[in-house]
Amino acid sequence: MVRNLLCEVNALKIGNVEIKGFAALAPMAGVADRAFREICAGYGAAYAVSEMISSKGITMGDRKSAELAFLSEKERPAAVQIFGSDPEIMARSVEKVMEFSPDIIDINMGCPAPKIAGNGAGASLMKNPVLAEEIVAAVVKESPVPVTVKIRSGWDFDNINAVEMAKRAESAGAAAVTVHGRTKTQMYAPPVNRNIIAEVKKALSIPVIGNGDVCDEASAAKMLEETNCDLVMVGRGALGRPWVFSQLNAYLEHGRIIPDPPVTERMRVMLSHIRLLCEYKGEYVGLREARKHAGWYTKGLRGAAKYRQELTSVADMRTLEEIAYKICLENESKQP
């Protein structure tokens, strides 16, 4: 059943953009930067979305917003995600965003963070479908590339309106909709509601991307089977595990199970990832951002707990390499 579903996934097109694969990388703030997107693309992520970017900030020439919007050739096809609550400013931001040649522009209507939703943007738009539709229409009018929208199931359990939001987005010209199967008030707590994703898929003629608790082969297959969505999106399931995309592709295309890589490979990937961070952001910033990634890459390994304090205070690549080497030795020496 899964493989029959995936014939359609392989042929997915968002507007004129072809997506070859089964799983996309979610636009996680503070995580899905250029370095991580490139690492995941190297492991077979079919599509990636940037960290969310303030439409107001990029319109006003904010340097940080511009840095977040940069896309490299190694990570394509990729989208730049924008957020905001003013249709005019959102529309004006398109010209600035296009300086980075995104394949797609994605509109964030799902972020639950107080600093975003509390200012009328992100998931707050789930409470205002009319304004949400106006925003999509305004961005579509100005964009030379396909426009997509990322929503949640609703604001809370008493206001599940993803179908209405998705239909309005489609009517306004959206080329695809991503549905995170949780409400704003749930944040990222379980359970994920796959039924609402299935309802959105039935209601639309454009592609639907299913998001929420996709972390391995079984959960990806379950999302596809229960929702009939066109693509799955992986968020937290990729933290410290960028190879999850190659595992999903192997399973969903060929039915093969690829085990997690050995510790030596995990540490090699971690170090490669962190070197990219340092290359793109400078060693001072890169190493400080790398601390959280190091924690994810070493999660569950023997000896990781005692090295955690060192990892969270590491200030140079040599120290990080030494810790990685010690973790490899400790795990290899205790192999059965």
C-alpha positions as CSV (number, residue, x, y, z in Angstrom):
1,M,0.0,0.0,0.0
2,V,2.8,2.4,0.9
3,R,4.6,1.9,-2.4
4,N,1.4,2.5,-4.4
5,L,1.0,5.8,-2.6
6,L,4.5,6.8,-3.3
7,C,4.2,6.6,-7.1
8,E,2.3,9.9,-6.8
9,V,4.8,11.4,-4.3
10,N,7.7,10.8,-6.8
11,A,5.9,12.9,-9.4
12,L,5.1,15.8,-7.0
13,K,5.1,19.3,-8.5
14,I,4.5,22.5,-6.6
15,G,3.6,24.9,-9.3
16,N,6.4,24.4,-11.8
17,V,8.9,23.1,-9.2
18,E,9.5,19.3,-9.3
19,I,10.1,17.6,-5.9
20,K,11.9,14.3,-6.3
21,G,11.7,12.3,-3.1
22,F,9.5,11.5,-0.1
23,A,10.4,13.8,2.7
24,A,11.1,17.5,3.2
25,L,13.0,19.3,6.0
26,A,10.8,21.5,8.1
27,P,11.6,25.3,8.7
28,M,12.8,25.1,12.3
29,A,13.8,28.4,13.7
30,G,17.4,28.4,15.0
31,V,18.0,25.0,13.5
32,A,17.2,24.7,9.8
33,D,20.0,27.1,8.7
34,R,22.0,26.8,5.5
35,A,24.5,24.3,7.0
36,F,21.8,21.9,8.3
37,R,19.8,22.2,5.1
38,E,22.8,21.3,3.0
39,I,23.6,18.3,5.2
40,C,20.0,17.1,5.0
41,A,19.9,17.6,1.3
42,G,23.1,15.5,1.0
43,Y,21.2,12.7,2.7
44,G,18.2,12.9,0.4
45,A,15.9,15.5,1.8
46,A,13.7,16.2,-1.2
47,Y,13.0,19.8,-0.4
48,A,13.9,22.3,2.4
49,V,12.3,25.5,3.8
50,S,14.4,28.3,5.4
51,E,14.1,29.5,8.9
52,M,11.2,32.0,9.1
53,I,12.0,35.5,8.1
54,S,10.2,38.7,9.1
55,S,8.6,40.3,6.1
56,K,9.0,43.7,7.8
57,G,12.6,43.0,8.6
58,I,13.7,42.0,5.1
59,T,11.7,44.8,3.5
60,M,13.6,47.3,5.7
61,G,16.9,45.8,4.8
62,D,17.7,44.0,8.0
63,R,21.0,42.2,7.7
64,K,20.0,39.2,9.8
65,S,16.8,38.7,7.7
66,A,18.9,38.7,4.5
67,E,21.3,36.2,6.0
68,L,18.5,33.8,6.8
69,A,17.1,34.2,3.2
70,F,20.3,33.0,1.5
71,L,20.0,29.7,-0.4
72,S,22.8,27.8,-1.9
73,E,22.7,25.5,-4.9
74,K,23.5,22.5,-2.7
75,E,20.1,22.6,-1.0
76,R,17.6,23.1,-3.9
77,P,14.8,22.9,-4.4
78,A,14.2,25.2,-1.5
79,A,11.8,27.8,-0.2
80,V,12.3,31.0,1.7
81,Q,9.6,31.3,4.5
82,I,8.2,34.7,5.4
83,F,5.9,35.7,8.3
84,G,3.9,38.8,9.0
85,S,0.3,40.0,9.5
86,D,0.1,42.9,7.1
87,P,-0.8,42.0,3.5
88,E,0.9,45.0,2.0
89,I,4.2,44.5,3.8
90,M,4.1,40.8,3.0
91,A,3.6,41.6,-0.7
92,R,6.5,44.2,-0.6
93,S,8.8,41.6,0.9
94,V,8.6,39.4,-2.2
95,E,10.9,41.7,-4.2
96,K,13.6,41.5,-1.5
97,V,13.2,37.7,-1.0
98,M,13.6,37.2,-4.8
99,E,17.1,38.6,-4.6
100,F,18.0,35.2,-3.2
101,S,16.3,33.2,-6.0
102,P,14.1,30.9,-4.0
103,D,12.3,28.1,-5.9
104,I,9.3,28.7,-3.7
105,I,8.0,31.3,-1.2
106,D,6.4,29.8,1.9
107,I,4.1,31.7,4.2
108,N,4.2,30.9,7.9
109,M,0.8,30.6,9.5
110,G,1.7,28.0,12.1
111,C,4.4,29.3,14.4
112,P,3.1,29.1,18.0
113,A,5.9,31.2,19.6
114,P,4.6,34.1,21.7
115,K,6.8,36.7,20.0
116,I,5.3,35.7,16.6
117,A,1.7,34.6,17.3
118,G,1.4,37.3,20.0
119,N,1.9,39.9,17.3
120,G,-0.8,38.7,15.0
121,A,1.5,36.6,12.7
122,G,2.2,32.8,12.6
123,A,-0.4,30.6,14.2
124,S,-2.4,33.7,15.2
125,L,-3.7,33.9,11.6
126,M,-5.5,30.6,12.3
127,K,-8.0,32.9,14.2
128,N,-8.4,35.2,11.2
129,P,-9.0,33.2,8.0
130,V,-10.1,36.3,6.0
131,L,-6.9,38.1,6.8
132,A,-4.9,35.0,6.1
133,E,-6.5,34.7,2.6
134,E,-5.7,38.4,1.9
135,I,-2.1,37.8,2.8
136,V,-1.8,34.8,0.5
137,A,-3.5,36.7,-2.4
138,A,-1.2,39.7,-1.9
139,V,2.0,37.5,-1.9
140,V,0.8,35.4,-4.9
141,K,0.2,38.6,-6.9
142,E,3.7,39.8,-6.5
143,S,5.6,36.5,-6.6
144,P,7.1,35.1,-9.8
145,V,7.6,31.7,-8.1
146,P,5.0,29.3,-6.5
147,V,3.7,30.4,-3.1
148,T,2.9,27.8,-0.4
149,V,1.3,28.1,3.1
150,K,2.1,26.3,6.3
151,I,-0.7,26.0,8.8
152,R,-1.7,24.1,11.9
153,S,-4.9,22.1,12.6
154,G,-6.4,25.1,14.3
155,W,-5.9,27.5,17.2
156,D,-7.1,25.1,19.9
157,F,-9.3,21.9,20.1
158,D,-12.5,24.0,20.0
159,N,-11.3,25.8,16.8
160,I,-10.1,23.2,14.3
161,N,-10.3,25.0,11.0
162,A,-7.4,23.7,8.9
163,V,-9.8,22.8,6.0
164,E,-11.2,26.3,5.8
165,M,-7.8,27.9,6.0
166,A,-6.4,25.5,3.3
167,K,-9.3,26.1,1.0
168,R,-8.9,29.9,1.3
169,A,-5.2,29.5,0.6
170,E,-5.9,27.5,-2.5
171,S,-8.6,30.0,-3.6
172,A,-6.0,32.8,-3.2
173,G,-3.5,31.1,-5.4
174,A,-1.4,28.9,-3.2
175,A,0.4,26.1,-5.0
176,A,0.6,23.8,-1.9
177,V,-0.3,23.7,1.7
178,T,1.6,22.1,4.6
179,V,-0.4,21.0,7.6
180,H,1.1,20.5,11.0
181,G,-1.4,18.2,12.7
182,R,-1.4,20.1,16.1
183,T,-3.2,23.2,17.3
184,K,-1.4,26.3,18.4
185,T,-2.1,25.6,22.0
186,Q,-0.6,22.1,21.8
187,M,2.7,23.6,20.6
188,Y,4.7,20.4,19.9
189,A,3.0,18.2,22.5
190,P,1.3,14.9,21.4
191,P,-0.9,13.7,19.9
192,V,-0.6,14.7,16.3
193,N,-4.0,14.8,14.4
194,R,-3.5,13.0,11.1
195,N,-7.2,13.0,10.5
196,I,-7.3,16.7,9.9
197,I,-4.4,16.4,7.4
198,A,-6.5,13.8,5.6
199,E,-9.5,16.1,5.5
200,V,-7.4,18.9,4.0
201,K,-6.1,16.5,1.4
202,K,-9.6,15.5,0.4
203,A,-10.7,19.2,0.2
204,L,-7.9,20.4,-2.0
205,S,-6.7,19.9,-5.6
206,I,-3.2,21.3,-4.9
207,P,-0.5,19.2,-3.1
208,V,-0.7,18.7,0.7
209,I,2.4,18.1,2.8
210,G,1.9,16.3,6.1
211,N,3.9,17.4,9.2
212,G,4.0,16.2,12.7
213,D,5.8,13.4,14.5
214,V,7.5,12.0,11.4
215,C,10.8,10.6,12.7
216,D,11.3,7.2,11.2
217,E,10.1,4.7,8.6
218,A,7.0,3.6,10.4
219,S,5.8,7.2,11.2
220,A,6.4,8.3,7.7
221,A,4.5,5.4,6.2
222,K,1.7,6.0,8.7
223,M,1.5,9.7,7.7
224,L,1.3,8.8,4.0
225,E,-1.2,5.9,4.5
226,E,-3.6,7.7,6.9
227,T,-3.6,11.1,5.2
228,N,-2.8,10.4,1.5
229,C,-0.6,13.5,1.6
230,D,1.8,14.1,-1.2
231,L,5.0,14.6,0.9
232,V,5.9,14.2,4.5
233,M,7.8,16.9,6.4
234,V,10.4,16.0,9.0
235,G,11.3,18.4,11.8
236,R,12.5,17.3,15.2
237,G,13.1,13.8,13.9
238,A,16.1,15.1,11.9
239,L,17.8,16.7,14.9
240,G,21.2,15.1,15.2
241,R,19.9,12.5,12.6
242,P,20.2,14.1,9.1
243,W,20.6,10.5,7.7
244,V,16.9,10.0,8.5
245,F,16.1,11.2,5.0
246,S,18.2,8.4,3.4
247,Q,16.4,5.9,5.7
248,L,13.0,7.1,4.7
249,N,13.8,7.1,1.0
250,A,15.2,3.6,1.1
251,Y,12.2,2.3,3.0
252,L,9.5,4.1,1.1
253,E,10.9,3.5,-2.4
254,H,12.4,0.0,-1.9
255,G,11.1,-1.3,1.4
256,R,14.7,-1.5,2.8
257,I,15.6,-0.7,6.4
258,I,18.9,1.1,6.8
259,P,20.2,1.1,10.3
260,D,21.5,4.1,12.1
261,P,25.2,4.7,11.2
262,P,27.9,3.6,13.6
263,V,29.2,6.0,16.2
264,T,32.3,6.9,14.2
265,E,30.1,7.9,11.3
266,R,27.8,9.9,13.6
267,M,30.7,11.8,14.9
268,R,32.1,12.4,11.4
269,V,28.8,13.9,10.3
270,M,28.6,16.0,13.4
271,L,32.0,17.4,12.8
272,S,31.3,18.1,9.2
273,H,28.1,19.8,10.1
274,I,29.8,22.0,12.7
275,R,32.7,22.9,10.3
276,L,30.0,24.2,7.9
277,L,28.5,26.2,10.6
278,C,31.8,27.8,11.3
279,E,32.5,28.4,7.6
280,Y,29.2,30.1,7.1
281,K,28.8,32.0,10.4
282,G,32.4,32.4,11.7
283,E,33.9,30.2,14.3
284,Y,32.7,32.2,17.3
285,V,29.0,32.1,16.3
286,G,29.3,28.7,14.7
287,L,30.7,26.9,17.7
288,R,28.2,28.4,20.0
289,E,25.3,27.4,17.8
290,A,26.9,24.0,17.4
291,R,26.5,23.1,21.1
292,K,22.9,22.2,20.7
293,H,23.6,20.1,17.6
294,A,26.4,18.3,19.4
295,G,23.9,17.4,22.2
296,W,21.5,15.9,19.6
297,Y,24.2,14.0,17.7
298,T,25.5,12.4,20.9
299,K,22.1,11.7,22.4
300,G,21.9,8.1,23.7
301,L,25.5,7.3,23.2
302,R,27.7,5.8,25.9
303,G,29.6,8.5,27.7
304,A,27.6,11.3,26.2
305,A,26.2,12.4,29.6
306,K,29.6,12.9,31.1
307,Y,30.8,14.9,28.1
308,R,27.6,17.1,28.0
309,Q,29.1,19.9,30.0
310,E,32.1,20.0,27.9
311,L,30.0,20.0,24.7
312,T,27.9,22.9,26.0
313,S,31.0,25.0,26.7
314,V,33.2,24.1,23.8
315,A,35.0,27.1,22.3
316,D,37.2,25.6,19.5
317,M,37.1,22.9,16.9
318,R,40.1,21.0,18.3
319,T,38.3,20.5,21.6
320,L,35.2,19.4,19.8
321,E,37.2,16.9,17.8
322,E,38.8,15.5,21.0
323,I,35.5,15.0,22.6
324,A,34.1,13.2,19.5
325,Y,37.2,11.0,19.5
326,K,36.7,10.1,23.1
327,I,33.0,9.3,22.5
328,C,34.0,7.0,19.6
329,L,36.6,5.2,21.8
330,E,34.2,4.7,24.7
331,N,31.5,3.3,22.4
332,E,33.8,1.1,20.3
333,S,35.5,-0.4,23.4
334,K,32.2,-1.5,24.8
335,Q,30.8,-3.1,21.7
336,P,29.7,-6.7,22.3
